[in-house]
Amino acid sequence: MMADEKIQRLAREIYEEVGGMGNVEKLRHCMTRVRMDIRDYDKVDLEKLKAIDGVMGVVEDDTLQVVIGPGTVNKVAQEMVDMAGVKLGEAFPSSETAAGEGKSGKQLVEEKAAQMKAEQKEKHKNSSPFKAILKSISNIFVPLIPAFVGAGIIGGIAAVMSNLIVAGDIGTSWQQYVDVLNIIKNGIFAYLALYTGINSASEFGATPALGGIIGGVTMLTGMNAEAPLPNLFTGGTLSAGQGGIIGVIFAVWLLSLLEKQLHKVIPDSIDIIVTPTITLLVIGLATIFLIMPVAGVISNSLVGVINTILERGGMFAGFTLGLTFLPMVMFGLHQILTPIHMEMIAQTGQTLLLPILAMAGAGQVGAALALWVRCRKDTKLVEMIKGALPVGILGIGEPLIYGVTLPLGRPFITACIGGGIGGAVIGAFGNVGAIAIGPSGAALIPLIANNQWLAYVLGLLAAYAGGFAATFFFGIPKDMK
């Protein structure tokens, strides 16, 4: 209790001596210092700031840095942003300056704390856990949208060129250009687990670098290929990426809970050493031996389901596979389909599975178009859709999934229905295959075998239309109508 009072006192007194909460633009911390972007340095009383009990020094640089020491600094910084109602690194409300004229820093802090308490109480009163989850997903992936769009367009161009090379429409001399474009694209997509871990940690109030490490753990870097780690649930072996993006988010959420509890019980003098070590060890082990194997169990079961569906064939197979592929991508289970594709190509010269699964991305495109039409007054959403649509059409679905449909909830479901409709059309035609594994969307057209590209295009159009119609009539969230 005494420790909590010290943290609260330090946060309150620092605010008082830097000119009040309204004089802070942003706040973050390093190992020993609270770093603040100050709006007006004339309001800062450096001497009184240095004299605060618990402050070891003050450094004026590009930011105002208050030295508190390891173990304590993260708690004080968190208390300060909690008072302001923002997250570490986020901009403080600019209205505080005007509202605070004639008031002391202490009064500002107390008023803001009371305001935030009331707002949080009302917020939790009116929001469901499902909405809170969707909001967190949005906060995790929206900052990545520019990277998704830029790298996605580059990857889409590379995909079209690569498929044209395989189809023999352009020469192999273009391959080096394709390789360069893919290297740029993979700067985000090959390491998406790391970016997701970092942003998830920021969203859940954990240390971002620790979240990035947990994301990296799922890549199993350093695992001995000759003696791979076991899957404790199946007796098989683990493979990199099992658990997918959703597994990373869940693991980092657990990390945030553990880290916060350790900060409360570990003495400040050793907190910087003990807390991250224990946190990474416990959550790292849980990720490798629990979270990833669970995904492995699901994936093994899924292979049997897919084989059964393919045996039955027809529209039923197409609809089911087109409907369920995007959830598989989210859990990282789509990687298990690569051996199936390869085996099909080796035995028959084509994979009948890939064109059907490509319809899932087309359903996302249709859903995004419907959102654009129905929610055109939401300029922020429309701008994101404008950037993500060209990439989605070329078969790069992450921007639409993580930036648009999934955070909104309903549109993700209706987009999957669109994918199912497109898959049903492909299944109805039958014998629509691809001669090689490549990106989906329009970029896959050059790889369609036996001159069946028209059937594939009709499937794409059906998925676009299905995703649009399902979203237009049933997929718009109530608060956006």
JOMOTA-V794814 format. One record per backbone hydrogen bond with DSSP energy under -1.0 kcal/mol. NH is the residue of the N-H (numbers start at 1). CO is the residue of the C=O. E is the energy in kcal/mol with one decimal. If there is no record, write none. Layout:
nh | co | e
NH | CO | E
NH | CO | E
This chain:
nh | co | e
5 | 1 | -2.2
6 | 2 | -1.9
7 | 3 | -2.1
8 | 4 | -2.5
9 | 5 | -2.4
10 | 6 | -2.6
11 | 7 | -2.4
12 | 8 | -2.3
13 | 9 | -2.9
14 | 10 | -2.4
15 | 11 | -1.9
16 | 12 | -1.9
17 | 13 | -1.9
18 | 14 | -1.2
20 | 15 | -2.9
23 | 20 | -1.8
24 | 21 | -1.6
25 | 37 | -3.8
28 | 35 | -2.3
30 | 33 | -2.1
34 | 66 | -2.5
35 | 28 | -3.1
36 | 64 | -2.5
37 | 26 | -2.3
39 | 23 | -2.9
43 | 40 | -1.5
44 | 41 | -1.5
45 | 17 | -2.9
49 | 45 | -2.1
50 | 46 | -2.5
51 | 47 | -1.4
55 | 52 | -2.2
56 | 67 | -3.0
59 | 65 | -3.0
61 | 63 | -2.1
64 | 36 | -2.9
65 | 59 | -3.1
66 | 34 | -2.8
67 | 57 | -2.8
68 | 32 | -2.9
69 | 32 | -2.4
73 | 69 | -1.9
76 | 72 | -2.4
77 | 73 | -2.7
78 | 74 | -2.0
79 | 75 | -2.2
80 | 76 | -2.3
81 | 77 | -2.3
82 | 78 | -2.2
83 | 79 | -2.0
84 | 80 | -1.5
85 | 81 | -1.1
86 | 81 | -2.1
89 | 27 | -2.8
90 | 87 | -2.3
92 | 25 | -2.9
96 | 93 | -1.1
97 | 94 | -1.1
99 | 95 | -2.4
100 | 96 | -1.6
101 | 98 | -1.1
103 | 100 | -2.3
108 | 104 | -2.2
109 | 105 | -2.6
110 | 106 | -2.5
111 | 107 | -2.5
112 | 108 | -2.7
113 | 109 | -2.7
114 | 110 | -2.1
115 | 111 | -2.5
116 | 112 | -3.0
117 | 113 | -2.2
118 | 114 | -2.1
119 | 115 | -2.5
120 | 116 | -2.9
121 | 117 | -2.1
122 | 118 | -2.3
123 | 119 | -2.6
124 | 120 | -2.6
125 | 121 | -1.5
126 | 122 | -1.8
127 | 123 | -1.4
132 | 128 | -2.1
133 | 129 | -2.2
134 | 130 | -2.2
135 | 131 | -2.4
136 | 132 | -2.1
137 | 133 | -2.4
138 | 134 | -2.3
139 | 135 | -2.4
140 | 136 | -1.9
141 | 137 | -2.0
142 | 138 | -2.8
144 | 141 | -1.4
145 | 142 | -1.7
148 | 144 | -2.9
149 | 145 | -3.0
150 | 146 | -2.6
151 | 147 | -2.4
152 | 148 | -2.2
153 | 149 | -2.5
154 | 150 | -1.8
155 | 151 | -2.7
156 | 152 | -2.7
157 | 153 | -2.3
158 | 154 | -2.2
159 | 155 | -2.4
160 | 156 | -2.3
161 | 157 | -2.3
162 | 158 | -2.7
163 | 159 | -2.6
164 | 160 | -2.1
165 | 161 | -1.9
166 | 162 | -2.4
167 | 163 | -2.3
169 | 164 | -2.2
170 | 164 | -1.1
174 | 171 | -1.5
175 | 172 | -1.9
178 | 174 | -1.8
179 | 175 | -2.5
180 | 176 | -2.1
181 | 177 | -2.2
182 | 178 | -2.4
183 | 179 | -2.0
184 | 180 | -1.8
185 | 181 | -2.5
186 | 182 | -2.7
187 | 184 | -1.2
188 | 185 | -1.6
189 | 185 | -1.7
190 | 186 | -1.2
195 | 191 | -1.7
196 | 192 | -2.8
197 | 193 | -2.2
198 | 194 | -2.4
199 | 195 | -2.5
200 | 196 | -2.6
201 | 197 | -2.0
202 | 198 | -1.8
203 | 199 | -2.2
204 | 200 | -2.4
206 | 201 | -2.9
211 | 207 | -1.8
212 | 208 | -2.2
213 | 209 | -1.8
214 | 210 | -2.0
215 | 211 | -2.0
216 | 212 | -2.2
217 | 213 | -2.0
218 | 214 | -1.1
219 | 216 | -1.4
220 | 217 | -2.0
223 | 220 | -1.8
231 | 236 | -2.6
235 | 231 | -2.9
238 | 229 | -2.6
241 | 218 | -3.0
242 | 239 | -1.8
244 | 241 | -2.3
246 | 330 | -1.9
247 | 243 | -2.2
248 | 244 | -1.6
249 | 245 | -2.4
250 | 246 | -2.4
251 | 247 | -2.4
252 | 248 | -2.6
253 | 249 | -2.1
254 | 250 | -2.0
255 | 251 | -2.2
256 | 252 | -2.5
257 | 253 | -1.7
258 | 254 | -2.3
259 | 255 | -3.1
260 | 256 | -2.1
261 | 257 | -1.7
262 | 258 | -2.5
263 | 259 | -2.3
265 | 261 | -1.1
266 | 262 | -2.9
270 | 267 | -1.5
274 | 270 | -2.9
275 | 271 | -1.7
278 | 274 | -2.7
279 | 275 | -2.6
280 | 276 | -2.4
281 | 277 | -2.1
282 | 278 | -2.7
283 | 279 | -2.4
284 | 280 | -2.3
285 | 281 | -2.1
286 | 282 | -2.2
287 | 283 | -2.5
288 | 284 | -2.3
289 | 285 | -2.9
290 | 286 | -1.7
291 | 286 | -2.4
292 | 287 | -2.6
294 | 290 | -2.0
295 | 291 | -1.6
296 | 292 | -1.7
297 | 293 | -2.4
298 | 294 | -2.2
299 | 295 | -2.7
300 | 296 | -2.4
301 | 297 | -2.1
302 | 298 | -2.3
303 | 299 | -1.8
304 | 300 | -1.2
305 | 301 | -1.7
306 | 302 | -2.9
307 | 303 | -2.5
308 | 304 | -2.0
309 | 305 | -2.5
310 | 306 | -2.8
311 | 307 | -1.9
312 | 308 | -1.8
313 | 309 | -2.5
317 | 313 | -1.2
318 | 314 | -2.1
319 | 315 | -3.1
320 | 316 | -2.4
321 | 317 | -2.4
322 | 318 | -2.4
323 | 319 | -2.2
324 | 320 | -1.9
325 | 321 | -1.2
328 | 324 | -1.4
329 | 325 | -2.1
330 | 326 | -2.2
331 | 327 | -1.5
332 | 329 | -1.5
333 | 328 | -2.6
336 | 333 | -1.4
337 | 334 | -1.4
338 | 335 | -1.1
341 | 337 | -2.6
342 | 338 | -2.6
343 | 339 | -2.3
344 | 340 | -2.4
345 | 341 | -2.5
346 | 342 | -2.4
347 | 343 | -2.2
348 | 344 | -3.0
349 | 345 | -1.6
351 | 434 | -2.4
357 | 353 | -2.3
358 | 354 | -2.0
359 | 356 | -1.5
360 | 357 | -1.5
362 | 358 | -1.1
363 | 359 | -2.1
364 | 360 | -1.3
365 | 361 | -1.6
366 | 362 | -2.1
367 | 363 | -2.2
368 | 364 | -2.4
369 | 365 | -2.2
370 | 366 | -1.9
371 | 367 | -2.2
372 | 368 | -2.3
373 | 369 | -2.0
374 | 370 | -2.9
375 | 371 | -2.7
378 | 375 | -2.0
379 | 377 | -1.5
382 | 378 | -2.4
383 | 379 | -2.3
384 | 380 | -1.8
385 | 381 | -2.4
386 | 382 | -2.6
387 | 383 | -1.8
388 | 384 | -2.0
389 | 385 | -2.4
392 | 388 | -2.4
393 | 389 | -2.6
394 | 390 | -1.3
395 | 392 | -1.5
396 | 391 | -2.4
401 | 397 | -2.6
402 | 398 | -2.6
403 | 399 | -1.6
404 | 400 | -1.3
405 | 400 | -2.6
406 | 401 | -2.4
410 | 408 | -1.6
413 | 409 | -1.2
414 | 410 | -2.3
415 | 411 | -2.1
416 | 412 | -1.8
417 | 413 | -1.7
418 | 414 | -1.9
419 | 415 | -2.1
420 | 416 | -2.1
421 | 417 | -2.1
422 | 418 | -2.3
423 | 419 | -2.4
424 | 420 | -2.1
425 | 421 | -1.8
426 | 422 | -2.0
427 | 423 | -2.7
428 | 424 | -2.2
429 | 425 | -1.8
430 | 426 | -2.3
434 | 351 | -1.5
435 | 447 | -2.7
442 | 393 | -2.9
444 | 441 | -1.5
445 | 442 | -1.3
447 | 444 | -2.0
448 | 445 | -1.6
449 | 433 | -2.8
452 | 449 | -1.8
456 | 452 | -1.6
457 | 453 | -2.6
458 | 454 | -2.4
459 | 455 | -1.9
460 | 456 | -2.3
461 | 457 | -2.6
462 | 458 | -2.3
463 | 459 | -2.4
464 | 460 | -2.7
465 | 461 | -2.7
466 | 462 | -3.1
467 | 463 | -2.8
468 | 464 | -2.3
469 | 465 | -3.0
470 | 466 | -2.6
471 | 467 | -1.8
472 | 468 | -3.2
473 | 469 | -2.2
474 | 470 | -2.0
475 | 471 | -1.3
480 | 477 | -2.0
481 | 478 | -1.0
